[in-house]
Amino acid sequence: MAFHVMLIPSMDCPSNCSYCWGVDKESEIMSIEIVEETVRWLKNFREEPVTFTFHGGEPLLAGYDFYKKALPLLSRELSHLNPAFAIQTNLWLMTPQIAELFAEYHIPIGSSLDGPVEINDFQRGSGYYEKTMHGYKIAREKGLQVSFISTFTSHSIKLKEDIFHFFLENNLNLKLHPALPSLRSEDPDEWAISPEEYGELLIYLLDEYLENMGEIEIKNIDHLCKGIFVRRGVVCTYADCVGDTFAIGPDGNIYPCYRFVGMDEYVMGNVRDHPTMDELEKSKSLMSLREWEKLVDEECADCDYIKFCRGGCPYNALTMNKESQKMEIDGVDHQCPAYKMIFKEIMDRANKEFLSPSNMPMFPGMESNNQSKPSKPGVMALMLKR
C-alpha cells in the first residue's frame, strides 16, 4: 500500500477567502534543508511507493528555485519509492517557467474555483477568479492537468444550479467541499453548511451527473460509487488514512495531515530527528487518532456503511472546547448524516438497477422478454468506471 507525504512550503497565502481556516500570514517559507532532511528520513522509513503533495497555505510562495532543487532531490534520492507528485495551488503565482518544470515531473494540479466570477469572488475576494484563470491558462498551455475544487457555503449552496452549469458549460470537472465551521473564527458557522444541506447537495449532483454522463466528471460521486462497489473508501475522507498520511510543515514538524499543520497538540515529530514509525506511533498526536479509530469502531459498529466510510475524516470531528480553548475530537466526522444520505441513495438505486428486467439476462433462467434499454446510465455505470 502506498503512503502519502504532504509538503507544506508555507502556510501563508496571497488570497483572503472569507471562509478560510488554515492560513498563517506570519508563516515562514520552507527551506531546501527541510527537504534534504525529509529525504534522509524517508530513505529507510518505509518501502511502499510514496506520493508527495505540495500543499498550503499557498505552496507556490516557495518559488521556482525551491522546486527546481526539491523535485530532482526527491525524485532521485527516493527513486526506490517510485515517488509521484501533485500540488494544490490557487495558481496566482504560476509562471511558464514553473509550469515547464511541473510538466517535466508530470505533476497534476488541484486548484480552487467556487463557480462563475460573481459567486467565486463574493466568497474568495475580488480579482480571485481572474488571477486563478490566468494561471490556469499558463498551466494548460504547458500541457498540465488541472482540476478544480468548489467549496459550497451557506451563500453558494443556494446557487447550486448556476455552479453546476458553470462547470458543465466550461468543460471543467468538479470536485466539491462543504464549508465547515471554522475552528479559528469568531463566527465559525457563518459560511458553513449543515450535513443535511450537504447530503441534499450530493444527491442533486448525482442526478445531474447521470443526466450529463460523458460531459462532466464529479469526482466526489465517482469516489462514493466506487467505494460502495469495492466495499472500502477510495479517497482519504473515507479511508483509513491514519498512519499512512504525513504532513511536513515549513519548520519540519510532522503532522497527521495538512489540516493539522500549526496545531501544536498534533505534532508527531520533526524530520530532523528521522523518527521511525514506531516512534511516531508513540506520539500523543498519533495515539489520539488511534483512540479515535477505536471510537469509530464502537459508535459505527451497527452502521450499514462502516466498511466504506470508516467514520469519515478525523479533522472533521474536531470541536473547540470553550473551557480549555483547545481542539478536541468529540465523535465521528460531523458530516456523518450527509454521508449516510448519499450512501443510502446510491445503494438503493444500485439495488433497483441490479434487479431491473434489463439486467435479468445476467442470471441463468431469469431471461426477460423486455428488450428495452435504460434511457440513461445509472449508478452502476459509475461504480464500474475505470
C-alpha positions as CSV (number, residue, x, y, z in Angstrom):
1,M,0.0,0.0,0.0
2,A,1.3,3.4,-0.9
3,F,1.8,6.2,1.6
4,H,1.3,9.9,1.3
5,V,3.6,12.8,2.4
6,M,2.3,16.3,2.1
7,L,4.9,19.0,2.0
8,I,3.7,22.4,3.2
9,P,6.2,25.0,2.0
10,S,4.2,27.9,3.6
11,M,1.0,28.3,5.5
12,D,0.7,31.9,4.1
13,C,-1.4,32.7,1.1
14,P,-1.9,35.8,-1.1
15,S,-5.6,35.3,-1.3
16,N,-8.1,36.1,1.5
17,C,-11.0,33.7,1.2
18,S,-13.8,34.6,3.6
19,Y,-14.3,31.0,5.0
20,C,-10.6,30.0,5.1
21,W,-9.5,28.3,8.3
22,G,-5.9,27.4,7.5
23,V,-3.8,30.5,6.6
24,D,-1.0,31.9,8.8
25,K,0.2,35.2,7.4
26,E,3.3,35.0,9.6
27,S,4.3,31.7,8.3
28,E,7.9,31.1,7.2
29,I,8.9,29.6,3.9
30,M,10.3,26.0,3.9
31,S,14.0,25.8,3.3
32,I,15.6,23.3,1.0
33,E,17.3,22.0,4.1
34,I,14.0,20.7,5.3
35,V,13.5,18.8,2.0
36,E,17.0,17.3,2.4
37,E,16.2,16.2,5.9
38,T,12.9,14.7,4.6
39,V,14.9,12.7,2.1
40,R,17.2,11.4,4.8
41,W,14.2,10.5,6.9
42,L,12.3,8.7,4.2
43,K,15.2,6.7,2.8
44,N,14.7,3.9,5.3
45,F,11.3,4.8,6.7
46,R,9.0,2.6,4.6
47,E,9.3,0.5,1.5
48,E,5.9,1.3,-0.2
49,P,5.6,3.8,-3.1
50,V,5.1,7.4,-2.0
51,T,3.1,10.3,-3.3
52,F,4.2,13.8,-2.4
53,T,1.6,16.6,-2.5
54,F,2.7,20.2,-2.1
55,H,0.0,22.0,-0.2
56,G,-0.5,25.0,1.9
57,G,-1.4,27.8,2.5
58,E,-0.1,28.6,-1.0
59,P,2.8,26.3,-2.0
60,L,3.9,28.4,-4.9
61,L,5.1,31.1,-2.5
62,A,8.2,28.9,-2.2
63,G,9.2,30.0,-5.7
64,Y,10.7,28.4,-8.8
65,D,14.2,27.9,-7.2
66,F,12.7,25.8,-4.4
67,Y,11.0,23.4,-6.8
68,K,14.0,23.3,-9.1
69,K,16.0,21.9,-6.2
70,A,13.3,19.9,-4.4
71,L,11.8,17.9,-7.3
72,P,15.0,16.3,-8.6
73,L,16.2,15.7,-5.0
74,L,13.0,13.9,-4.0
75,S,12.8,12.0,-7.3
76,R,16.5,11.0,-7.5
77,E,17.2,10.2,-3.9
78,L,14.0,8.3,-3.2
79,S,13.7,6.6,-6.6
80,H,13.3,3.2,-4.8
81,L,9.9,4.5,-3.5
82,N,8.7,5.4,-7.1
83,P,7.7,8.9,-6.0
84,A,4.8,10.6,-7.6
85,F,4.0,14.3,-7.2
86,A,0.9,16.6,-7.1
87,I,0.2,20.1,-6.0
88,Q,-2.8,22.1,-4.6
89,T,-2.5,25.8,-5.5
90,N,-4.7,28.8,-6.3
91,L,-2.4,29.3,-9.4
92,W,-1.9,33.0,-8.9
93,L,1.9,32.6,-8.9
94,M,2.1,30.2,-11.8
95,T,4.6,31.1,-14.4
96,P,5.6,29.5,-17.7
97,Q,8.9,28.5,-16.1
98,I,7.2,26.8,-13.2
99,A,4.7,25.1,-15.5
100,E,7.5,23.7,-17.7
101,L,9.2,22.3,-14.6
102,F,6.0,20.7,-13.3
103,A,5.3,19.2,-16.8
104,E,8.8,17.6,-16.6
105,Y,7.7,15.8,-13.5
106,H,4.1,15.1,-14.7
107,I,2.6,16.9,-11.8
108,P,-1.2,17.2,-11.8
109,I,-2.6,20.4,-10.3
110,G,-5.5,20.8,-8.0
111,S,-6.9,24.3,-7.7
112,S,-10.0,26.1,-6.3
113,L,-12.8,27.8,-8.0
114,D,-16.3,28.2,-6.5
115,G,-18.2,28.9,-9.7
116,P,-18.7,31.8,-12.0
117,V,-16.8,35.0,-11.3
118,E,-19.6,36.7,-9.3
119,I,-20.1,33.8,-7.0
120,N,-16.4,32.9,-6.7
121,D,-15.2,36.5,-5.9
122,F,-18.0,37.1,-3.4
123,Q,-16.6,34.3,-1.4
124,R,-12.9,34.4,-2.2
125,G,-12.3,38.1,-2.8
126,S,-12.3,40.5,-5.7
127,G,-10.0,39.5,-8.5
128,Y,-9.5,35.9,-7.4
129,Y,-11.3,34.4,-10.4
130,E,-9.2,36.4,-12.9
131,K,-5.9,35.6,-11.3
132,T,-6.7,31.9,-11.0
133,M,-7.9,31.6,-14.6
134,H,-4.7,33.4,-15.8
135,G,-2.6,30.8,-14.0
136,Y,-4.9,28.0,-15.3
137,K,-4.2,29.2,-18.9
138,I,-0.5,29.1,-18.4
139,A,-0.6,25.6,-16.9
140,R,-2.8,24.3,-19.7
141,E,-0.6,25.8,-22.3
142,K,2.3,23.7,-20.9
143,G,0.1,20.5,-21.0
144,L,-0.6,20.3,-17.3
145,Q,-3.7,18.6,-16.0
146,V,-5.8,21.0,-13.8
147,S,-8.8,20.1,-11.8
148,F,-10.9,22.4,-9.5
149,I,-12.4,22.1,-6.1
150,S,-15.5,24.1,-5.5
151,T,-16.4,25.0,-1.9
152,F,-20.1,25.2,-1.2
153,T,-21.0,27.7,1.5
154,S,-24.2,29.0,3.1
155,H,-24.2,31.5,0.3
156,S,-23.4,29.4,-2.7
157,I,-25.4,26.4,-1.9
158,K,-28.5,28.5,-2.8
159,L,-26.9,28.8,-6.3
160,K,-26.0,25.2,-6.9
161,E,-27.7,25.1,-10.3
162,D,-25.6,28.0,-11.5
163,I,-22.4,26.5,-10.2
164,F,-23.0,23.1,-11.7
165,H,-23.9,24.5,-15.1
166,F,-20.8,26.8,-15.0
167,F,-18.5,23.7,-14.6
168,L,-20.5,21.8,-17.3
169,E,-20.5,24.5,-19.9
170,N,-16.8,25.3,-19.4
171,N,-15.8,21.6,-19.7
172,L,-14.4,21.6,-16.2
173,N,-14.5,18.6,-14.0
174,L,-15.8,19.2,-10.5
175,K,-14.8,18.2,-7.0
176,L,-16.6,19.8,-4.1
177,H,-16.1,20.6,-0.5
178,P,-18.6,21.7,2.1
179,A,-17.6,24.8,4.0
180,L,-17.1,23.6,7.6
181,P,-17.3,25.6,10.8
182,S,-14.0,27.5,11.1
183,L,-12.2,26.4,14.2
184,R,-10.3,29.7,14.2
185,S,-13.1,32.2,13.5
186,E,-15.1,34.4,15.9
187,D,-18.3,33.3,14.0
188,P,-17.4,29.7,13.0
189,D,-20.8,28.9,11.4
190,E,-21.1,32.0,9.2
191,W,-20.1,30.2,6.0
192,A,-20.7,26.6,6.9
193,I,-23.4,24.4,5.5
194,S,-25.2,21.7,7.6
195,P,-24.8,18.0,7.0
196,E,-28.3,17.8,5.7
197,E,-27.7,20.5,3.2
198,Y,-24.5,18.7,2.1
199,G,-26.4,15.4,1.7
200,E,-29.1,17.1,-0.4
201,L,-26.4,18.7,-2.5
202,L,-24.7,15.4,-3.2
203,I,-28.0,13.8,-4.2
204,Y,-28.7,16.8,-6.5
205,L,-25.3,16.4,-8.1
206,L,-25.8,12.7,-8.5
207,D,-28.9,13.3,-10.5
208,E,-27.2,16.0,-12.7
209,Y,-24.2,13.8,-13.2
210,L,-26.4,10.9,-14.5
211,E,-28.2,13.4,-16.8
212,N,-25.0,14.6,-18.3
213,M,-22.9,11.5,-18.3
214,G,-19.8,11.8,-20.5
215,E,-19.9,15.6,-20.5
216,I,-18.5,16.2,-17.0
217,E,-16.9,14.2,-14.1
218,I,-17.9,14.9,-10.5
219,K,-15.1,13.3,-8.5
220,N,-17.0,13.0,-5.2
221,I,-19.7,11.0,-6.8
222,D,-17.2,8.8,-8.6
223,H,-15.4,8.1,-5.3
224,L,-18.6,7.4,-3.4
225,C,-19.9,5.0,-6.0
226,K,-16.6,3.2,-6.4
227,G,-16.2,2.9,-2.6
228,I,-19.6,1.2,-2.3
229,F,-18.7,-1.2,-5.2
230,V,-15.3,-2.3,-3.7
231,R,-16.6,-2.1,-0.1
232,R,-13.9,0.3,1.1
233,G,-13.1,4.0,0.9
234,V,-11.1,5.0,-2.1
235,V,-10.3,8.6,-1.1
236,C,-8.9,10.0,2.1
237,T,-12.1,11.2,3.7
238,Y,-13.5,7.6,3.7
239,A,-10.3,5.6,4.1
240,D,-8.0,4.5,6.9
241,C,-5.5,7.3,6.3
242,V,-4.2,7.4,9.9
243,G,-0.6,6.2,9.9
244,D,-0.3,6.4,6.1
245,T,-0.5,10.1,5.6
246,F,2.0,12.6,7.0
247,A,2.3,16.4,6.5
248,I,5.5,18.3,6.9
249,G,5.2,21.9,8.0
250,P,7.6,24.7,6.9
251,D,9.7,24.1,10.1
252,G,10.0,20.3,9.5
253,N,7.4,19.4,12.1
254,I,5.4,16.2,11.2
255,Y,1.6,16.1,11.4
256,P,-1.1,13.5,10.6
257,C,-2.4,15.7,7.7
258,Y,-2.0,19.2,6.2
259,R,-5.2,20.2,8.0
260,F,-3.4,19.8,11.4
261,V,-0.3,21.9,10.5
262,G,0.2,24.6,13.1
263,M,-1.7,22.8,15.8
264,D,0.9,22.1,18.5
265,E,-1.1,19.2,20.0
266,Y,-0.9,17.3,16.7
267,V,2.9,17.5,16.2
268,M,4.2,13.9,15.8
269,G,7.9,14.6,15.5
270,N,10.3,16.5,13.2
271,V,12.1,15.4,10.1
272,R,15.4,16.4,11.5
273,D,15.1,13.6,14.1
274,H,14.4,11.0,11.4
275,P,11.7,9.3,13.5
276,T,10.8,5.6,12.9
277,M,7.2,4.6,12.5
278,D,7.3,3.1,16.0
279,E,8.4,6.4,17.4
280,L,5.6,8.3,15.6
281,E,3.1,5.8,16.9
282,K,4.1,6.7,20.4
283,S,3.4,10.4,19.9
284,K,0.4,11.9,21.7
285,S,-0.9,13.0,18.3
286,L,-1.0,9.6,16.7
287,M,-2.1,7.9,19.8
288,S,-5.1,10.2,20.0
289,L,-6.1,9.3,16.4
290,R,-5.7,5.6,17.2
291,E,-8.2,6.2,20.0
292,W,-10.5,7.9,17.5
293,E,-10.3,4.9,15.3
294,K,-11.5,2.8,18.3
295,L,-14.3,5.2,18.9
296,V,-15.4,4.8,15.3
297,D,-15.4,1.1,15.6
298,E,-17.7,1.4,18.7
299,E,-20.0,4.2,17.5
300,C,-20.4,2.9,14.0
301,A,-20.4,-0.9,14.6
302,D,-24.1,-1.2,13.5
303,C,-23.9,1.2,10.6
304,D,-24.5,-0.2,7.2
305,Y,-21.8,2.0,5.7
306,I,-18.9,1.5,8.1
307,K,-16.8,-0.5,5.6
308,F,-16.6,2.2,3.0
309,C,-16.8,5.2,5.3
310,R,-14.6,4.4,8.4
311,G,-16.1,7.3,10.3
312,G,-15.1,10.0,7.8
313,C,-12.3,12.5,8.5
314,P,-10.9,12.9,12.0
315,Y,-10.2,16.6,11.4
316,N,-13.9,17.0,10.7
317,A,-14.6,15.5,14.1
318,L,-12.8,18.3,15.9
319,T,-14.7,20.8,18.1
320,M,-13.3,23.8,20.0
321,N,-13.5,23.2,23.8
322,K,-14.6,26.6,25.1
323,E,-13.1,25.9,28.5
324,S,-9.7,24.7,27.5
325,Q,-9.6,26.6,24.2
326,K,-8.2,23.5,22.6
327,M,-9.5,21.5,19.6
328,E,-10.8,18.1,20.7
329,I,-12.3,15.2,18.8
330,D,-15.8,14.6,20.1
331,G,-17.1,11.8,17.9
332,V,-17.2,10.8,14.3
333,D,-17.0,13.2,11.3
334,H,-19.6,15.8,11.8
335,Q,-20.7,15.3,8.2
336,C,-21.9,11.8,9.0
337,P,-25.6,12.5,8.3
338,A,-24.6,13.7,4.8
339,Y,-22.6,10.6,4.1
340,K,-25.5,8.4,5.2
341,M,-27.9,10.2,2.9
342,I,-25.8,9.8,-0.2
343,F,-24.6,6.2,0.6
344,K,-28.3,5.2,1.1
345,E,-29.3,6.9,-2.2
346,I,-26.6,5.2,-4.2
347,M,-27.2,1.8,-2.7
348,D,-31.0,2.0,-3.1
349,R,-30.5,2.9,-6.8
350,A,-27.9,0.3,-7.4
351,N,-30.1,-2.4,-5.9
352,K,-33.0,-1.3,-8.0
353,E,-30.9,-1.3,-11.2
354,F,-29.4,-4.6,-10.4
355,L,-32.8,-6.3,-10.2
356,S,-34.3,-4.5,-13.1
357,P,-35.6,-6.5,-16.1
358,S,-32.9,-5.2,-18.3
359,N,-30.3,-6.9,-16.1
360,M,-32.1,-10.2,-15.8
361,P,-30.1,-11.9,-18.7
362,M,-27.1,-11.8,-16.4
363,F,-28.8,-14.5,-14.3
364,P,-29.4,-18.0,-15.9
365,G,-33.1,-19.0,-16.0
366,M,-34.2,-15.4,-15.4
367,E,-34.2,-14.1,-19.0
368,S,-36.6,-11.3,-19.8
369,N,-38.6,-10.7,-22.9
370,N,-38.2,-7.0,-22.2
371,Q,-35.6,-5.8,-24.7
372,S,-35.9,-2.2,-23.8
373,K,-32.8,-0.4,-22.6
374,P,-32.5,2.1,-19.8
375,S,-33.0,5.6,-21.2
376,K,-29.9,6.9,-19.3
377,P,-27.0,5.4,-17.3
378,G,-27.5,4.6,-13.7
379,V,-25.2,4.5,-10.6
380,M,-23.9,1.0,-11.6
381,A,-22.3,2.7,-14.6
382,L,-20.4,5.0,-12.2
383,M,-19.5,2.0,-10.0
384,L,-17.9,0.3,-13.0
385,K,-16.0,3.3,-14.2
386,R,-12.2,2.7,-14.5
